[in-house]
Amino acid sequence: MKQDNQEKRLLALDVMRGMTIAGMILVNYPGSYTYIYAPLRHAAWSGLTPTDLVFPFFMFIMGISMYFSLYKSNFVLSIPVAKKIVKRTLILILLGISLEWFSWFCYYWTIAPANLSFIKNVMASIIDCWSLRLSGVLQRLAISYGVAAFGVFLIRHRFIPYLIGGLLTVYTIILWCGNGFAYDETNILSWVDYKVLTANHMYGDHGIDPEGVLSTLPSIAHVLLGFWIGHYLVNKDFKISRQLLLQSQMLTLFMWGVVFTFSGFLLSYGCPINKKIWSPTFVLVSCGMGCSLLALLLWLVDMKGYRKGCLFFESFGVNPLFCYVTASALAIVCATPFFSFQGKPICIRHVFYEQVLQPVFGNYGGSFLYAIGFVLLNWCIGYLLYRRRIFIKL
């Protein structure tokens, strides 16, 4: 049994990864942000909805995949491995900032003087991007991955649970001592973000940036927890049969899923579950549910051989970050009013939602169906790459 093929053989990982990407596209890009069904909304502050689990599930899977990737190097930090980690981290950061700039450029294009050429519009939008957000989903993935990847080379793996516990404990103390559960600018997370990122480069939500500076600490612990779970998914006993191996992995995942989820909900009485500040209990509950979902998929897909519907999620799962970046760029284009009709600016999203879907299916139904259609559009792109065996690693 070859270790290099271990992740590839666990189809459940690709399926779950694909589910998270499809989920992120579904909840991020409805027809109207005013009309969204409750389960597809993030919790307003403390609390948990299905939507709140999508991003952390991806980070959890990223941690598991990181174990498989670094396992190939026998966890020896060589120059090529270090370069690979740094390169991936920088690429993700640059992609995240580039998407923010692209959104600003498209907006700038609609308000810029009509006589400006394309090149001049690009240059003007670069010079005038005074409010470009510096944090974001890809930036958080990059920093969490980069720090966690180098961290696992610097400490012995048996101490990783203590490191995770230490990071979450320190962050809990910061929240307790710094009014960290307040949904306003008195929150220490907000104060640090204003000092480091400055007001013009933050996400404006009562002064709280959901991908802010201090909340990166528990997100690093999140990836490390996935990494630690990953070592249970590597076969180190070559004499064991595949079926027994999968059964052992499934039971282990389910056991830790129950432990993490129960612990998170129990501790939530003193530390509320909150995605926007990435609270320690949110880390435990989301990782616990991620373990349980992966155990279920392992049982269905890899043990029972149930493949119906897997192709849909696999198409997203084999090129996850590329599909996410492509969807983000397409969403920006669809929401930008490049055209006008009867003197009014219109965008692609406006045409499909307000003129086609909303009149037939209503506000909520039309908004939801637009999101479904957008997922299917991006699936077509992912499927074409999958069929051609093109795997773009970011």
C-alpha positions in Angstrom: 0.0 0.0 0.0 1.7 3.2 -1.2 1.6 6.2 1.1 1.8 8.6 -1.8 -1.6 7.4 -3.0 -3.2 7.4 0.4 -5.1 10.7 0.0 -6.0 9.8 -3.6 -7.5 6.5 -2.5 -9.8 8.2 0.0 -12.4 9.5 -2.3 -14.3 10.9 0.7 -11.7 13.7 1.1 -12.2 14.9 -2.4 -16.0 14.7 -2.1 -16.0 16.6 1.2 -13.6 19.2 -0.2 -15.9 19.6 -3.2 -19.0 19.9 -1.0 -17.3 22.8 0.9 -16.5 24.7 -2.4 -20.0 24.1 -3.8 -21.4 25.3 -0.4 -19.2 28.4 -0.4 -20.4 29.4 -3.9 -24.0 28.7 -3.0 -24.1 30.8 0.1 -21.9 33.6 -1.1 -23.6 34.4 -4.4 -27.4 34.5 -4.2 -29.6 36.5 -6.6 -30.3 39.0 -3.8 -28.5 39.5 -0.5 -31.7 40.8 0.9 -33.7 37.6 0.3 -31.8 34.6 1.6 -33.3 31.6 3.3 -32.3 31.4 7.0 -30.1 28.3 6.8 -28.1 30.0 4.0 -27.3 33.0 6.2 -24.4 33.4 8.6 -25.4 33.8 12.3 -25.8 37.5 13.0 -23.3 37.2 15.9 -23.1 34.2 18.4 -24.7 31.0 17.2 -24.4 28.5 14.4 -26.0 28.0 11.1 -25.2 25.4 8.3 -23.6 28.3 6.4 -21.1 28.9 9.2 -19.7 25.4 8.8 -18.7 25.6 5.2 -15.5 27.6 5.4 -14.2 25.9 8.6 -14.9 22.5 7.0 -12.6 23.5 4.1 -9.8 24.6 6.6 -10.2 21.3 8.4 -9.8 19.3 5.2 -6.8 21.6 4.2 -5.1 20.5 7.5 -5.7 16.8 6.7 -4.4 17.3 3.2 -1.4 19.1 4.5 -0.5 16.0 6.5 -0.6 13.8 3.4 1.5 16.3 1.5 4.2 16.8 4.1 4.3 13.1 4.9 5.9 12.5 1.5 8.9 14.5 2.7 9.1 12.5 5.9 8.5 15.8 7.7 12.0 17.0 6.9 12.2 20.7 6.2 14.3 20.8 3.1 14.8 23.9 1.0 12.5 22.7 -1.8 9.7 22.0 0.8 10.2 25.4 2.4 10.1 27.1 -1.0 6.9 25.2 -1.8 5.2 26.3 1.4 6.3 30.0 1.0 5.3 30.0 -2.7 1.8 28.6 -2.0 1.3 31.1 0.9 2.3 34.1 -1.2 0.2 33.0 -4.2 -2.9 32.7 -2.0 -2.3 36.1 -0.5 -1.8 37.7 -3.8 -4.9 36.0 -5.3 -7.0 37.2 -2.4 -5.8 40.8 -2.7 -6.1 40.6 -6.5 -9.8 39.6 -6.2 -10.4 42.6 -3.9 -8.7 44.8 -6.5 -10.7 43.3 -9.3 -13.9 44.0 -7.5 -12.7 47.6 -7.0 -11.7 47.9 -10.6 -15.1 46.7 -11.9 -16.7 49.2 -9.6 -14.3 52.0 -10.7 -15.0 51.1 -14.3 -18.7 52.0 -13.9 -18.0 55.4 -12.3 -14.9 56.4 -14.3 -15.0 59.0 -17.1 -16.2 57.5 -20.4 -13.2 58.8 -22.3 -10.7 56.8 -20.2 -9.1 53.9 -22.1 -8.9 50.4 -20.5 -5.3 50.8 -19.6 -5.9 54.2 -18.0 -8.8 52.7 -16.1 -6.6 50.0 -14.8 -3.9 52.4 -13.7 -6.4 54.8 -12.2 -8.1 52.0 -10.2 -4.7 51.0 -8.8 -3.7 54.5 -7.8 -7.1 55.2 -6.3 -7.7 51.9 -4.4 -7.6 53.7 -1.1 -10.2 51.4 0.5 -8.9 48.0 -0.7 -9.5 45.3 1.9 -6.3 43.5 3.0 -7.9 40.6 4.8 -10.1 37.9 3.3 -10.8 34.2 2.9 -7.8 33.4 0.8 -5.5 35.5 2.9 -6.7 33.6 6.0 -6.2 30.3 4.3 -2.7 31.4 3.2 -1.5 32.6 6.6 -3.1 29.7 8.5 -1.5 27.2 6.1 1.9 28.8 6.1 2.2 29.1 9.8 0.8 25.7 10.5 3.0 24.1 7.8 6.2 25.5 9.2 5.0 24.8 12.8 4.7 21.1 12.3 8.4 21.0 11.3 9.5 22.9 14.4 7.8 20.7 17.1 7.4 17.0 17.6 4.0 15.8 16.5 3.1 14.3 19.8 3.1 17.9 21.2 0.7 19.2 18.5 -2.4 18.7 20.7 -0.8 20.8 23.4 0.1 23.5 20.9 -3.6 23.5 19.7 -4.8 23.7 23.3 -2.3 26.4 24.1 -3.4 28.6 21.1 -7.1 28.2 21.9 -6.5 28.9 25.6 -4.5 32.0 24.9 -7.1 33.2 22.5 -9.9 32.6 25.0 -8.0 34.7 27.6 -7.6 37.5 25.1 -11.4 37.4 24.4 -12.3 37.4 28.1 -9.9 40.2 29.0 -10.5 42.3 25.9 -14.3 42.4 25.7 -13.9 40.0 22.8 -17.6 38.9 22.7 -18.9 42.5 22.2 -20.3 43.2 18.8 -18.9 46.7 18.5 -15.7 48.6 18.3 -14.9 48.2 22.0 -13.9 44.6 21.1 -10.1 44.0 21.3 -10.2 42.3 17.9 -11.7 45.4 16.4 -9.1 47.6 18.2 -6.2 45.5 16.9 -7.6 45.5 13.3 -8.0 49.3 13.3 -4.4 49.6 14.5 -2.9 47.1 12.1 -5.1 47.1 9.0 -6.6 50.6 9.5 -10.2 51.5 8.9 -10.0 51.8 5.1 -8.7 48.3 4.7 -11.2 46.4 6.9 -14.5 44.6 6.4 -17.1 46.9 7.9 -19.3 45.0 10.3 -19.6 46.9 13.6 -15.8 47.2 13.5 -15.4 43.4 13.4 -13.4 41.9 10.5 -14.3 38.2 10.3 -10.8 37.5 8.9 -9.0 39.9 11.2 -5.5 39.8 12.8 -6.1 38.2 16.2 -8.7 35.7 15.0 -6.0 34.2 12.8 -4.6 32.5 16.0 -7.5 30.0 16.3 -7.7 29.5 12.6 -4.0 28.3 12.8 -5.1 25.9 15.5 -8.0 24.9 13.2 -5.6 23.8 10.5 -3.3 22.1 13.0 -6.3 20.1 14.3 -7.0 18.9 10.8 -3.3 18.0 10.4 -3.5 16.0 13.7 -6.5 14.1 12.5 -4.7 13.5 9.2 -2.2 11.2 10.9 -5.1 8.8 11.8 -5.8 8.5 8.0 -2.4 7.3 7.0 -1.9 3.5 6.9 1.1 2.6 9.0 0.3 -1.1 9.2 0.8 -2.6 5.8 -0.5 -6.0 6.9 -4.0 -4.7 7.7 -6.7 -5.2 5.0 -8.2 -2.2 3.3 -11.7 -2.8 4.7 -10.3 -3.0 8.3 -8.3 0.1 7.7 -11.3 2.1 6.5 -13.4 0.8 9.4 -10.7 1.9 11.9 -10.4 5.3 10.3 -14.2 5.8 10.2 -14.6 4.9 13.9 -11.6 7.1 14.9 -13.1 10.1 13.0 -16.5 9.5 14.5 -15.1 9.2 18.0 -13.1 12.5 17.8 -16.1 14.1 16.1 -18.3 13.3 19.1 -15.6 14.4 21.6 -14.9 17.8 19.8 -18.5 18.6 19.2 -19.6 17.7 22.8 -16.7 19.7 24.2 -17.4 22.7 22.1 -21.1 22.9 23.0 -20.3 22.3 26.7 -17.7 25.0 26.8 -20.0 27.4 24.9 -21.6 28.3 28.2 -18.5 30.3 29.1 -17.2 30.9 25.5 -20.0 31.4 23.0 -19.8 29.7 19.6 -19.1 32.6 17.2 -17.7 32.4 13.6 -17.1 36.1 13.2 -14.4 36.0 16.0 -13.5 32.3 15.3 -14.1 31.5 18.9 -12.3 28.4 20.4 -15.7 26.7 20.8 -16.4 27.4 17.2 -13.2 25.6 16.3 -14.1 22.6 18.4 -17.7 22.3 17.2 -16.9 22.8 13.5 -13.9 20.4 13.6 -16.1 17.9 15.4 -18.9 18.1 12.9 -16.2 18.0 10.1 -14.9 14.7 11.6 -18.4 13.3 11.8 -19.2 14.2 8.2 -15.9 12.8 6.9 -16.6 9.6 8.8 -20.0 9.3 7.2 -18.6 10.0 3.7 -15.8 7.5 4.4 -18.4 4.9 5.2 -20.7 5.7 2.3 -18.1 6.3 -0.5 -15.0 4.3 0.4 -16.4 1.4 2.4 -19.8 0.9 0.8 -18.7 2.0 -2.7 -21.6 4.5 -3.0 -20.6 6.7 -6.0 -23.9 8.2 -7.0 -23.5 12.0 -7.0 -19.8 11.9 -6.1 -18.8 13.1 -9.6 -20.5 16.4 -9.0 -18.5 17.2 -5.8 -15.3 15.6 -7.1 -15.3 18.1 -10.0 -15.0 20.8 -7.4 -12.8 18.8 -5.0 -9.9 18.1 -7.3 -9.4 21.8 -8.2 -10.9 23.5 -5.1 -9.1 26.8 -4.9 -9.2 27.3 -8.6 -12.9 26.8 -8.6 -13.3 29.2 -5.7 -11.2 31.9 -7.3 -13.0 31.5 -10.7 -16.4 31.7 -9.0 -15.4 34.8 -7.1 -14.2 36.5 -10.3 -17.3 35.5 -12.2 -19.5 36.7 -9.4 -17.9 40.2 -9.6 -18.4 40.3 -13.3 -22.0 39.3 -13.0 -22.7 41.9 -10.4 -21.0 44.8 -12.2 -23.4 47.0 -14.3 -21.3 47.1 -17.5 -24.4 47.7 -19.6 -27.4 50.0 -19.7 -31.0 49.6 -20.8 -33.3 52.5 -21.3 -30.8 54.7 -19.6 -30.5 52.5 -16.5 -27.3 50.5 -15.6 -27.9 46.8 -15.5 -25.8 43.7 -14.7 -26.1 40.1 -15.6 -27.3 39.2 -12.1 -30.0 41.8 -12.3 -31.2 40.4 -15.6 -31.4 36.8 -14.5 -32.7 37.4 -11.0 -35.1 40.4 -11.3 -36.3 39.8 -14.9 -36.4 36.0 -15.1 -36.4 34.2 -11.7 -38.0 36.6 -9.2 -41.2 37.2 -11.2 -41.8 33.4 -11.4 -40.4 32.0 -8.1 -40.7 35.0 -5.8 -38.0 36.9 -3.9 -36.5 34.0 -1.9 -37.1 31.3 -4.4 -35.6 33.3 -7.2 -32.6 34.3 -5.2 -32.0 30.7 -4.2 -32.4 29.4 -7.8 -29.9 32.0 -9.0 -27.4 30.7 -6.5 -28.1 27.1 -7.7 -27.6 28.2 -11.3 -24.3 29.9 -10.4 -23.1 26.7 -8.7 -24.0 24.7 -11.8 -22.2 27.2 -14.1 -19.0 26.8 -12.0 -19.4 23.1 -11.9 -19.3 23.0 -15.7 -15.9 24.7 -15.5 -14.7 22.3 -12.9 -16.1 19.3 -14.7 -14.3 20.2 -17.9 -11.0 20.3 -16.1 -11.8 17.1 -14.3 -12.6 15.3 -17.6 -9.4 16.5 -19.1 -7.5 15.4 -16.0 -6.3 19.0 -15.5 -5.5 19.6 -11.8 -4.5 23.2 -10.9 -2.8 23.4 -7.5 -2.8 26.7 -5.8 
